[in-house]
């Protein structure tokens, strides 16, 4: 029995109804059906339909041609978005990633046949009928990842499916069935033909799963770790893996992964992560290492803000323990200031007091004032800071 509810679902039903009333077939497919069967919350719905993209565009008020070359458009309805993809049958794949031809003359049966895994190859009709042609329901019951048809053929068609298999192994805490596992080991080298950015998206999701340890074991046993950038030495940090559940964000998880390498910044850039993301990870790693060396005190917490709690979670993985968030929050609450913008003085004040031109000395002085205020050596008020500054200048 599949139970779906909520405004996103109700809106989705209206989209299905409109397609059906216009004479087209339409079904909820993929992850929404899978997650509903697992009892997980569902807010993202994909639709497969006999309607062609131009027919969907003509039928709805607002449609975005997000993937029109592959038969996909995004219907906006009641502030929700729904990807509507025309029933497809794929011809031969030319680059282990993309079919060289897509046909829109298929049926729901043919559409489901081209999908990756049985758990993703189910469809739900408007009247609630489940279409499960490949045993997805049974595989969910047995917590199993199995390809639709021959896994060697499925992986050769689209090599990214190998990483997706391991991603689902982690996020759902399922096991790979034996033929799928053997195919992964045999064809892992095909991943060299897949863009790093596409692998990175799946890898990020994999890192967040409860079954991450077994997923990493699977990658190592299949020698996938020798193909992916910079994770050849991941086994050396395996004793930290059970504590990855402490981490709460993508930045924290990539910070841990980068910490297992000799050059974290280069590692992250090789994964084609954005400069902003790399900077956030670097800040997190630097401050977690500082806290590991010096302990949490007013200065280390202040420097780590606003990511001090995230640093503590990362540090707890390094030290293989539970995070002690309360300690970091207590120190934060005791800080006189939590940002340099809260200082009672500015660089202009310092120049006025000294009557000299700006220079590197301003940044140095402001940093010393910050530390003095943080450590409660002086009050955060202009008169106290000015007296303190005079003494600091004579030292």
C-alpha positions in Angstrom: 0.0 0.0 0.0 1.4 3.4 -1.0 0.3 6.4 1.1 1.0 9.8 -0.4 -0.3 13.1 0.9 0.6 16.8 1.2 0.1 19.8 -1.0 2.9 18.8 -3.5 1.2 15.5 -4.0 -2.3 17.0 -4.4 -0.9 19.4 -7.0 0.8 16.5 -8.8 -2.5 14.7 -9.0 -4.0 17.8 -10.7 -1.2 17.7 -13.3 -1.8 14.0 -13.9 -5.5 14.6 -14.1 -5.0 17.4 -16.7 -2.8 15.1 -18.8 -5.3 12.3 -18.6 -8.3 14.4 -19.4 -6.4 15.6 -22.5 -6.1 11.9 -23.7 -2.6 11.2 -22.6 -1.2 8.5 -20.3 0.6 9.8 -17.2 2.3 8.2 -14.2 4.3 9.2 -11.1 7.6 7.4 -11.6 11.1 6.9 -10.0 12.2 8.1 -6.6 8.8 9.3 -5.4 7.3 5.8 -5.8 10.4 4.2 -4.2 10.5 6.6 -1.2 6.7 6.3 -0.6 7.1 2.5 -0.4 9.9 3.0 2.1 7.7 5.2 4.2 10.0 8.2 3.6 8.6 11.8 3.1 8.1 12.6 -0.6 8.0 16.2 -1.9 9.6 15.8 -5.3 7.5 14.1 -8.0 8.6 13.1 -11.5 6.0 12.2 -14.2 6.3 10.0 -17.2 3.7 10.6 -19.9 2.8 9.7 -23.5 2.5 13.5 -24.2 5.3 14.9 -26.2 7.1 18.0 -24.9 5.3 20.4 -27.2 2.0 18.9 -26.2 2.8 19.4 -22.5 3.8 23.0 -23.2 0.5 23.6 -25.0 -1.5 22.2 -22.1 -0.1 24.1 -19.1 0.2 27.8 -18.3 3.9 27.8 -17.3 6.4 25.2 -18.6 10.2 25.4 -18.6 12.0 23.5 -21.3 14.7 22.2 -18.9 15.6 19.1 -20.9 13.6 19.3 -24.0 16.2 17.6 -26.1 15.7 14.5 -24.0 11.9 14.8 -23.8 11.8 16.6 -20.4 10.0 19.8 -19.5 9.2 21.2 -16.1 5.6 22.1 -15.3 5.1 24.8 -12.7 1.8 24.3 -10.9 0.7 25.9 -7.6 4.3 26.9 -6.9 5.5 23.3 -7.2 7.6 22.0 -10.1 7.2 18.7 -11.8 9.5 17.2 -14.4 7.3 15.6 -17.1 9.2 13.3 -19.4 7.8 11.7 -22.6 7.8 7.9 -22.6 11.2 7.0 -24.1 13.1 4.1 -25.6 16.8 4.6 -26.0 18.9 3.4 -28.9 22.6 2.4 -28.6 24.8 4.3 -26.2 27.9 5.9 -27.8 30.0 7.1 -24.9 29.1 5.0 -21.9 26.8 7.9 -20.8 24.4 9.1 -23.5 22.1 7.3 -26.0 22.8 8.3 -29.6 19.1 8.5 -30.3 15.9 8.8 -28.2 12.5 7.7 -29.5 9.2 9.0 -28.1 7.1 6.2 -29.5 7.4 4.1 -26.3 4.9 3.0 -23.7 5.2 3.0 -19.9 6.4 -0.6 -20.1 9.3 0.4 -22.4 10.0 3.5 -20.4 10.4 1.5 -17.2 12.6 -1.0 -19.0 15.3 1.7 -19.7 15.7 2.7 -16.1 18.6 1.9 -13.9 17.5 -0.1 -10.9 14.3 -2.1 -10.1 13.6 0.1 -7.1 13.5 3.1 -9.4 11.5 1.4 -12.2 8.0 1.5 -10.7 5.1 3.7 -11.7 2.0 4.8 -10.0 -1.2 5.7 -11.9 -3.7 8.3 -11.1 -6.1 5.7 -9.6 -3.3 4.4 -7.3 -2.4 1.3 -9.3 1.3 0.3 -8.9 3.1 -0.9 -12.1 6.0 -3.0 -11.0 7.3 -5.0 -13.9 10.8 -5.8 -12.6 10.3 -6.8 -8.9 11.1 -3.4 -7.4 8.6 -4.0 -4.5 10.3 -7.3 -3.6 13.8 -5.8 -3.8 12.7 -3.0 -1.4 11.4 -5.6 0.9 14.7 -7.4 0.7 16.8 -4.2 0.9 18.5 -5.0 -2.4 19.9 -2.9 -5.2 19.5 -4.7 -8.5 19.6 -3.4 -12.1 16.8 -3.7 -14.5 18.0 -6.5 -16.7 21.7 -7.4 -17.3 23.9 -5.2 -15.1 26.8 -5.5 -17.5 24.6 -3.9 -20.2 23.1 -1.3 -17.9 26.5 -0.1 -16.7 28.0 -0.1 -20.3 25.0 2.0 -21.4 25.6 4.6 -18.6 28.7 4.1 -16.4 27.4 6.7 -13.9 24.9 4.0 -12.8 27.8 2.3 -11.0 28.3 5.2 -8.6 24.5 5.6 -8.3 24.3 1.9 -7.2 26.8 2.6 -4.4 25.0 5.9 -3.6 21.8 4.0 -3.0 23.6 1.3 -1.1 24.7 4.1 1.3 21.6 6.3 1.5 19.1 3.4 1.7 21.5 1.1 3.6 20.7 -1.6 1.1 23.0 -4.3 -0.3 24.0 -4.8 -4.0 22.8 -8.1 -5.4 25.6 -10.4 -6.5 25.4 -9.9 -10.3 25.3 -6.1 -9.8 28.3 -6.3 -7.5 30.3 -8.5 -10.0 29.4 -6.1 -12.9 30.7 -3.2 -10.9 34.0 -4.9 -10.3 34.3 -5.9 -14.0 33.4 -2.5 -15.5 34.6 0.0 -13.0 37.2 1.4 -15.5 34.3 2.8 -17.6 33.9 5.6 -15.0 36.9 7.3 -16.6 34.5 8.3 -19.4 32.1 10.1 -17.0 32.5 13.8 -16.1 33.9 14.3 -12.6 31.1 16.8 -11.9 28.4 14.1 -12.4 30.2 11.6 -10.2 30.7 14.3 -7.5 26.9 14.8 -7.2 26.3 11.1 -6.5 29.4 10.9 -4.3 28.1 13.8 -2.1 24.8 11.9 -1.6 26.7 8.7 -0.8 28.7 10.4 1.9 25.5 11.3 3.8 24.1 7.8 4.0 23.8 5.5 7.0 25.4 2.7 4.9 28.5 4.8 4.0 31.0 2.3 5.5 29.8 -0.7 3.4 29.5 1.6 0.3 33.2 2.6 0.7 34.1 -1.1 1.1 32.2 -1.8 -2.2 34.2 1.0 -4.0 37.5 -0.4 -2.7 36.7 -4.0 -3.5 35.8 -2.9 -7.1 39.0 -0.8 -7.3 36.8 2.3 -8.0 38.8 4.3 -5.5 41.8 4.1 -7.9 39.8 5.8 -10.7 38.2 8.6 -8.6 40.3 11.7 -7.8 42.5 11.5 -4.7 40.8 8.8 -2.6 43.4 6.0 -3.1 44.4 6.2 0.6 40.8 6.3 2.0 41.3 2.9 3.7 43.8 4.6 6.2 40.9 6.6 7.6 38.4 3.8 7.8 38.4 3.9 11.6 36.8 7.4 11.4 34.0 6.3 9.0 31.5 5.1 11.7 31.6 8.6 13.1 30.5 10.3 9.9 27.0 10.2 11.1 28.0 13.1 13.4 28.3 15.4 10.3 25.4 17.5 9.3 26.3 19.2 6.0 27.9 18.6 2.7 30.7 21.0 3.5 31.5 19.0 6.7 31.5 15.7 4.8 33.8 16.9 2.1 36.0 18.5 4.8 36.4 15.0 6.3 37.1 13.4 2.9 39.7 16.1 2.1 41.3 15.6 5.4 42.2 12.0 4.4 44.5 13.4 1.6 47.9 15.1 1.7 46.7 18.2 -0.3 43.1 19.0 0.6 42.7 22.1 -1.6 44.1 20.3 -4.7 41.9 17.3 -3.9 38.8 19.5 -3.8 39.7 21.3 -7.0 40.2 17.9 -8.8 36.6 17.1 -7.9 35.6 20.3 -9.7 34.1 21.8 -6.6 33.4 25.6 -6.7 36.0 28.1 -5.3 33.5 29.2 -2.7 32.9 25.6 -1.6 36.6 24.9 -1.4 37.1 28.1 0.7 34.4 27.0 3.1 35.9 23.5 3.5 39.4 25.0 4.0 38.1 27.3 6.7 36.4 24.4 8.5 39.4 22.2 8.3 41.8 24.9 9.5 39.7 25.7 12.5 38.9 22.1 13.4 42.7 21.4 13.4 43.4 24.4 15.5 40.8 23.3 18.1 42.3 19.8 18.0 45.7 21.3 18.9 44.7 24.1 21.3 41.3 22.9 22.6 38.2 24.9 22.6 38.6 28.3 24.2 37.4 31.8 23.6 39.9 32.5 20.9 39.5 29.2 18.9 35.7 29.4 19.1 35.7 33.1 18.0 38.0 32.4 15.1 35.8 29.4 14.0 32.5 31.4 14.1 30.0 31.1 12.5 31.0 27.5 11.9 32.3 26.6 15.4 29.6 24.0 15.9 30.4 22.5 12.5 34.0 22.4 13.4 33.2 20.5 16.6 31.3 17.9 14.7 34.2 17.5 12.3 36.6 17.3 15.2 34.5 14.6 16.8 35.1 12.5 13.7 38.8 13.0 13.9 38.8 12.1 17.6 36.3 9.2 17.1 33.8 10.4 19.7 30.4 12.1 20.0 30.4 15.9 19.4 30.0 18.1 22.5 28.0 20.9 21.1 27.1 22.3 24.5 30.7 23.2 25.3 31.1 25.2 22.1 27.7 26.9 22.6 28.6 27.8 26.2 31.9 29.4 25.2 30.1 31.3 22.3 27.5 32.7 24.7 30.3 34.0 27.0 32.1 35.9 24.2 31.9 39.7 24.5 31.7 39.9 20.7 31.1 37.3 18.0 32.3 39.3 15.0 34.8 42.0 14.2 31.9 44.2 13.1 30.9 44.4 16.8 34.1 46.1 17.8 33.6 49.6 19.3 36.4 51.0 17.1 37.3 51.1 13.4 40.4 51.6 11.4 39.4 55.2 11.0 39.5 55.6 14.8 43.0 54.2 15.0 44.3 56.5 12.2 42.7 59.5 14.0 44.2 58.6 17.3 47.7 58.1 15.9 47.5 60.8 13.2 49.3 58.6 10.7 48.5 57.2 7.2 46.8 53.8 6.8 49.0 50.7 6.4 49.3 47.0 7.4 49.6 48.2 11.1 45.8 48.8 11.1 44.9 45.2 10.5 47.4 44.0 13.0 46.2 46.5 15.6 42.5 45.6 15.1 43.3 41.9 15.4 45.2 42.5 18.7 42.2 44.6 19.9 39.8 41.8 19.0 41.8 39.2 20.9 42.1 41.5 24.0 38.3 42.1 23.9 37.6 38.4 23.4 39.8 37.5 26.4 38.3 40.2 28.4 41.6 42.0 28.9 39.8 45.2 28.0 36.1 46.3 27.6 34.6 46.8 24.2 34.4 50.6 24.5 36.4 53.3 22.8 38.0 54.8 25.9 39.3 51.4 27.2 40.5 50.4 23.8 42.4 53.7 23.3 44.2 53.4 26.7 45.1 49.7 25.9 46.3 50.7 22.4 48.8 53.3 23.8 50.3 50.5 26.0 50.4 48.1 23.1 52.2 50.6 20.9 55.0 51.0 23.4 55.7 47.3 23.7 
